[in-house]
């Protein structure tokens, strides 16, 4: 079989390395891929959002199955055009990907179908939003850009001045482009945050191992929100009892709600959860694998990933056993200094072998390029240094030991992944 994976980051690298374990897959292409991914798949210079050329390539190269992982191409309908061309895909169609592409849609869905989440209101007028916040006069308060914003469109405002600045950034200065034309203002929830990715064929839901992302740029959860500076799995706070509650009150109700709306969701549905004193609530949905959650979840998957993906597409997930390791996994992200704002590219990376790997860990490449056999930085998040262990501390010790040996100029990473 020949597979095409759409995307270019650490998440795609993790997906590809897991797919490679299936011996029936003779070739994997990745479009556009990156320097490190080129050791595991043939990279093709097509933008992840270029539907026309992606379909053309898939047809010309007789692709048997396509895996679409980033939010942008999913929201734009990459799965729709691939399926129309006769190429089966893992991932939701555009009308289902809206569950991430519009936070207003997802909040309204939860309200309509009684799925627990934070209280909220939606606004497309800055003055009306500010008036609502002033009337509420409860801080902190959360302001979210409605559309896709690379995981950075959520601002927690501690004061009214913070809220004014956030609204101005989103709705006037358009820091997140068109994504901020509409905003969701919601109550600030307290508790432990947990990420649960789940395979679904539109009816059956099979959750993956829970994980915990570390979004803020700096230690002690300080600094700006990023796409994720590191992850651990499983989350120590996500108990069997909480998992059962989530299945009954959140996971299955969400899939049923999407069916009722005529938006059947097939693929990976990501549940961002807050374990509040009143029980688990949804913080956000994503329509795809999380990044960097995928980098700690997939190494713990003992079953064949391609078999599961095909079952999600075919509607036969109930017939597939999804088996997980009882180990722990940790990922520490090495980022460019200045990320998530301004940063430089093009620094040589030391400590990697010719395949972009390092003994004792898995190195997932998020933003690298390869020239003349050497790897260089080419993005904000550069590498995800990932390790497994019998216990979480074992995994963290291995990952951080490798971080000391792998690096580049102006590198930045958090030293407290997994500590809390």
N, C-alpha and C positions, 0 to 999 in steps of 0.2 A: 504493500500500500504506500501511497504518497500523500503526505499531509502538508497543509499550509497553516502556519500559525501567524495571525495578524497582530503586530505590536512590536515594541522595541526595548522593553525594560527588564528589570529584575524578575517581575512576575512572569513574563513570557519565557525567560531563561529557565525558571523553575518548572513551568509547564512542559517545556521542551525536554528537559533532562528526565522528567518523569515519563513522558510519552516514549522516550527512547528505550525504555525497559521492555517495551512490547517488541518481540522479535519479528512479528509480521510486518512491522513498519520498516520499509527499506529506505525511505527518504523523507526528510522533513525540511521544508522551506520555511523561512521566517521573513516577513515583510513589514517594516524595513530591517528589523534586527539591529544588532550592534556588534562591536568588536569581539566581545566575549562570547556572544551567542554563536558567532561564526565557527567556533570550535565544535559546536553540537548540531548545527543546522546550516543549510546554505542560505545566506542572506540575500534578499532581493530588494533592490532600491526602488520600492514603491511606498508612498506615504500610506499610513494606516487608514486614512480617511478617503483615499482615492479609489472609490468603488469601481469605476469603469475599468481602470488598468488592473485592479486586483482580480476582477472577474475574468478579464482577458488572459491574464497570466494563468489563472487556475484552469481555464479551458485548454489553453495551449499546452500545459504541462500535465494534463490528465489527472488533476488532483482528486483523490478519492474522498477526502474529508477535510473540512476547514474548521479551525478553532479561532474564534474572534474574542479577544480578551479585553481590550481597552474600552473605556466608556464612550469616547467620541464616535468611533466607527459603528458601535452598536446602536447609539442614539440616531445616527444618520441612516441606518438601514442596511449595513453591510451584509447581515445575515439574510435579509429579504432578497437582495439582488443575487446573492450566491445561490440561495434555494431556487429562485426563479430560473437560474442557469443550470439547475440540476445537480448542484454540488451541496451535499448535506453538511450542516454546520452544527457546532456546539456554541450556543449563545442565544439570547432572546432576540426576537424581531423588534423593530423600532417601536411598535405600539406597546410592547411590554417593557422595553428599556426605559420608557418614560418614568418608571418607578424610581430611577435615579436621576434622569435628565431634568425632571421637574420636582423640586422639593414641595411645591404647592400641591401638585398632583398627589404625591405620596402622603402628605399630611391629610388631605381631603379624603383619600382612600381609607386611611386609618380611622378617621372620625366617622365615616359612613358605615364601616363594618365593625366598629367597636374594638379595634386593635389598640392596646395601651401605648400611649405616647405622651409627650409633653403638650400642655395647652399652648395654643398658638393663634396668630392671625396673619393674614397675607396682605401685602400692600404693593401697589405699583405707583404710589405717590409718596415722596419723601416727607412732606409736611404731615400727611395723615399718619404715617408710620411714627413720626416723632411725637405727635399728639397722643397716640395710643401709649407710647412708652412713658410719656410724662404722666398720663392718667394712672397707669399701672404703678409707677414709682416703686418698682421692686427690682433690686439688683443683687447679684449679677443677672443680666438678661442676655439671651442669645439671638444674634441676627445672622441669617443665612441667605446668601445669594440663591435665587431660585434654580438657576441652571448649573451646568458643569463648570467647575473652577479648579480642576487639578487637585482636588482634596483640600483646597486652601480657602474656600468661600464661606467659612464659618468663623464668626468673631464673637468672643465672649466679652461682654461689656460690663465693667465693674461700676461705672458711674454714668450719669446722664451725658457728660461731656464725651465719654468713650462712645456712647450710642450715637450721638450727633456725628462724631467723626466717622464711625462705621457706615452710617447711612450716606454720608457725603462721599466716602470712598466708593461705595457700591453704586449708588443711584445718580450721583452727579459727576464724579471723576471717572466712573466706569473702569475701575481698577480690574474688575473681572469681566470686562466687555459687556456684551448683551446679557450675560448671566445675571447681572445685578439690576436689570431693569425692574424686576419684581423681587421682593424680599419676603422671607418668612421671619416673623418675630415670635420667639417662643420662650416659655419659662425655662429657667436654668434648673436642670435636674442634678441631684447629688447621688453618689453611689459609685460602685466600681464599674468601669466600662469594659465590655467584653465584645469581641467580634466572633460571630459564628457564620461561616460560609456553609452553604448547603447545596448539594446536587438536587435538581428537581426536573422531572419530565412533564410538569404541568399538573400532576396529580399526587404523585408520591414525593415525599421530601426525605432526603437522607443527609442529615447534618454532618459536617466535617468536625475534626477536633477543634475545640475552642482556642482562641488566641487573644493576646493583648498587645495592641499597637501602642507606640509611644510617639505621639503626634508633634509635641512641641520641640523646637529646635535645640533647646539646651537642657542641661541636667535639672532635676527637680521640677520638671514640667514648666520651665520658664521659656520666654521667647515666643516667636511667631509659630502658628500652625504650619506644619510641613506636610508632605505626602506620606511621612512616616519615617522615623529615625531608628527604628528597631522593633522587634517583636519577640514574644515568647509564646510557646504552646506546650501543654494546654494551660488555660487560665486557672489558677488555683481557686478562684472564687466561683467558678461555674460548676456547681455540684450536679449530681444525677437528678436531684429533686427539682432544681432550677431548670435543668434541661427538659424535664417532662412538662413543667409549667409552660416553658417557651413553645414547645411543640403544640400544646393544646390551645394556647391563647394568642400565639404570634405566628409561628411558622405555617402551620396548616391553614389558619384563617387568612393569611396573606395570599397564599396560592389560590385558595377558593375565591377570595375577593377578586383577584385578577381574572380568573375564569368567568366570574359573574359579570365583569366589565367587558368581556370579549377580548381580553388581552392576555391570553394564556402564556405563562412564563416557562420557558425551557432553558436550562443552562445552569449557571451558578448564581444563586441569589444570596447576597451578602446581608446579614442582619447585624447592624451596629446597635448594641444593647447597653442600657444602663440598668444596673441592678440596684434599684432604689429601695428605700425602706418599705414602700408599698408594693414591691414586686418588680419583675423585669418590665422595662418599657423600651420601645424602639426609639433610638436616637436618629438613625438614618437607614435607608436601604441603598445598596449598590447593586447594579445589574450584572456584576461580573466578579471574578476573583479579586480580592483585595491585594494591595501592594503596600507594605511588604508581608502581609499575613500569609500569602501563598507560599512564601519562602520558608516558613516554619511548619505549615500544615502539610504540604505535599511530601516532604521527606518522611513524614510519619504514616503515609498511606501504604499499606501492604498490598492492596488490590491493584489491578491493572487500570490505569487512568483512562486509556483509550476505550476499554470495554464499558466503563461507567459513562463516558461522554457519549458514546454511540447509543447507549440505553436511554440517556436523557433525550436525545434526538428522536429515537424510535418509539418512546413511550413505554419502555419495558423495564424501567428502573426497579420495579418491585421484584424482578427476577434476578437481580444482581446483588451479590454480597459485597458490601463495602467494609473492609476490615482495616483496623488501625493499630499501629504499634502502641505499646504502653510506655514508650520512652518520652523524653522531653526534648524540645528543640528551641534554639535561640538564634536570633539574627541581629547583628549589629551593622547598621548602615554607615559606611564611610562616605561622607558628603564633601562637596567643594566648599571651601571657606566662603561665607557670605550667603549661602543657601538658607532660606528660600527666596532671597531678594537678588542681589547682584553677585556674580561669581565669575571667576576666570576658568577657561578650559585649556586643554592641551598640555597638561603636566604629565610627564612619564610616571607610570605606576611601577613601583619596585615590589619584589616579594612574590611575584606570580611566575608559574612555569609557562612553557610555550602554549599550553591550552588555557591559560588564564586561571589556573587553579593553584591550590596550596595544600600540602599534606595535612591531613587530620580534620579538614573542614571542607565545606562546599562553598565556592565563591560564585555568587550570582551577580552577573554584570548588568547594571542598570543604565549607566551612562558612560560607555567606553568606546573607543575606536582602536583599531589595530593597524599599525603601519610598520613595514619592514620587521615583522616578528615581535614588535614591542607594543604594549598597551598604553593608551593615553586617556586622560580624563576628557569626557565629552558631554557632561551634564551636571545637574545639581546633585542628585543622588548618584553616586558612582558605582559602589560595590555593596553587596549584602553578604557579610561574612557569617556563615551559618554552620552550626554544629549541633549534633545530637548527643544525648547522654542518658544514662539510667535515671538521673534526676536533673532538675532544672539547673542547679548550681554547676554540675558537671558540664552541661552544654554551654553555659555562660563562660566558665573557665577556659574551655577550649576555644570558643569564639574570640574572647578578648586576648588570649595568648597569640592567636593568629593576627589580630588587629595590630599588635605591636610589631609584627614582621611584614605587614603589607601596608603600603602607604604612598603618598605623593605630596608635593608641595601644597601648603595651605589647606591641608586636610582637616576636616572637622567631624567629630563623632561624639555621641553621648557616652558617658562612663557609667551610667546608672540604669542601663536596660535590665529589666527584670528585678531590680532591687525592691521596688515597692510591693 
